[in-house]
């Protein structure tokens, strides 16, 4: 069974979060998040990644995010391997998010 990860643009993720359709899961490390964070995201660092640590998204779809879009793919594949249907990530990560002019917050 092939695992795959669906790329979403920053605009798609931002809109989905605003509409209550997406739960953004930031898999960067705490020091990175403290410097610059996605508003409204939950943080589950990849270094100690446990798919069970992700809050129950309820009716929302989980979307993974990181700095550049590499770790979010790793997290999505790990979640899928654990039996969770979390197959979406923010392509380009924080770099693309900022390039799209979307807001960030500081201070974790």
Backbone torsions as a table, in degrees:
resi	resn	phi	psi	omega
1	UNK	NA	120.2	-175.3
2	UNK	-81.9	130.8	174.7
3	UNK	-88.5	144.2	175.0
4	UNK	-144.1	157.8	-178.6
5	UNK	-123.4	130.7	-178.1
6	UNK	-92.5	126.8	176.9
7	UNK	-79.4	132.8	171.8
8	UNK	-120.3	145.9	177.6
9	UNK	-80.6	159.3	175.9
10	UNK	-54.5	-39.2	-179.2
11	UNK	-64.0	-41.9	178.8
12	UNK	-63.2	-43.3	-179.0
13	UNK	-66.7	-45.6	179.9
14	UNK	-59.8	-44.1	-179.7
15	UNK	-66.0	-43.2	-179.8
16	UNK	-63.3	-37.0	176.8
17	UNK	-67.9	-43.4	-179.1
18	UNK	-62.8	-32.9	-178.9
19	UNK	-87.8	-1.4	178.2
20	UNK	77.7	20.8	-179.1
21	UNK	-95.6	-23.5	-174.3
22	UNK	-120.7	141.3	168.5
23	UNK	-107.9	114.6	-178.7
24	UNK	-85.8	125.8	179.3
25	UNK	-113.7	111.3	-178.3
26	UNK	-87.4	118.0	-177.2
27	UNK	-100.1	15.1	176.3
28	UNK	-76.4	170.6	-177.9
29	UNK	-81.0	157.5	-176.1
30	UNK	-55.2	-36.6	-179.6
31	UNK	-66.8	-34.7	177.6
32	UNK	-68.6	-43.4	-178.7
33	UNK	-64.5	-37.6	179.7
34	UNK	-62.8	-34.3	-178.6
35	UNK	-75.7	-37.7	-177.4
36	UNK	-162.3	124.6	-174.4
37	UNK	-127.0	156.8	171.2
38	UNK	-79.9	126.2	177.0
39	UNK	-62.0	131.3	175.2
40	UNK	83.7	2.9	-179.5
41	UNK	-87.5	156.4	169.4
42	UNK	-102.7	147.4	-174.4
43	UNK	-107.7	122.1	175.4
44	UNK	-133.4	89.4	-171.9
45	UNK	-58.0	138.2	-178.6
46	UNK	-65.1	-29.2	-176.6
47	UNK	-62.0	-28.3	178.2
48	UNK	-125.6	37.2	-168.3
49	UNK	-63.8	125.1	174.0
50	UNK	-132.3	111.6	-178.2
51	UNK	-54.1	-27.9	-179.3
52	UNK	-72.3	-14.0	179.1
53	UNK	-79.2	-10.4	179.3
54	UNK	-74.5	127.8	178.8
55	UNK	-58.8	149.0	177.3
56	UNK	-59.9	118.5	-176.3
57	UNK	-75.4	-8.2	-177.9
58	UNK	62.4	-124.7	-178.5
59	UNK	-83.8	-4.9	-177.7
60	UNK	-83.1	160.2	172.5
61	UNK	-99.5	136.7	178.9
62	UNK	-78.6	133.3	174.4
63	UNK	-125.9	124.8	179.0
64	UNK	-88.1	149.6	178.4
65	UNK	-145.3	151.3	175.3
66	UNK	-146.0	-146.6	-177.8
67	UNK	-85.1	-46.2	-173.3
68	UNK	-124.9	-6.1	178.9
69	UNK	104.2	3.1	178.3
70	UNK	-88.0	-51.2	-177.9
71	UNK	-65.9	-30.0	179.6
72	UNK	-66.4	-34.1	175.4
73	UNK	-66.4	-44.9	178.2
74	UNK	-57.3	-44.9	-179.3
75	UNK	-64.2	-41.8	-179.6
76	UNK	-63.2	-44.1	179.1
77	UNK	-64.8	-38.3	178.5
78	UNK	-65.4	-40.9	178.7
79	UNK	-65.2	-41.1	178.3
80	UNK	-64.4	-39.2	178.5
81	UNK	-63.4	-27.1	179.0
82	UNK	-86.9	4.1	175.3
83	UNK	93.9	9.9	179.4
84	UNK	-99.5	137.7	-176.4
85	UNK	-87.3	51.4	-178.5
86	UNK	-99.3	91.2	-170.3
87	UNK	-114.1	18.6	-177.8
88	UNK	-117.4	145.4	173.7
89	UNK	-146.0	161.1	177.9
90	UNK	-83.1	104.8	-179.7
91	UNK	-64.8	129.0	178.8
92	UNK	88.2	-11.8	173.2
93	UNK	58.2	-150.3	-177.2
94	UNK	-60.2	-33.5	-179.4
95	UNK	-62.1	-44.3	179.4
96	UNK	-71.3	-37.1	179.4
97	UNK	-57.6	-48.4	-179.8
98	UNK	-69.6	-38.1	179.2
99	UNK	-61.9	-29.1	178.6
100	UNK	-81.4	-2.7	177.2
101	UNK	80.6	19.2	-178.4
102	UNK	-84.7	153.5	-173.4
103	UNK	-74.5	148.1	170.9
104	UNK	-125.9	166.3	175.5
105	UNK	-128.3	154.1	178.9
106	UNK	-111.4	163.3	176.9
107	UNK	87.4	19.9	173.8
108	UNK	74.0	NA	NA
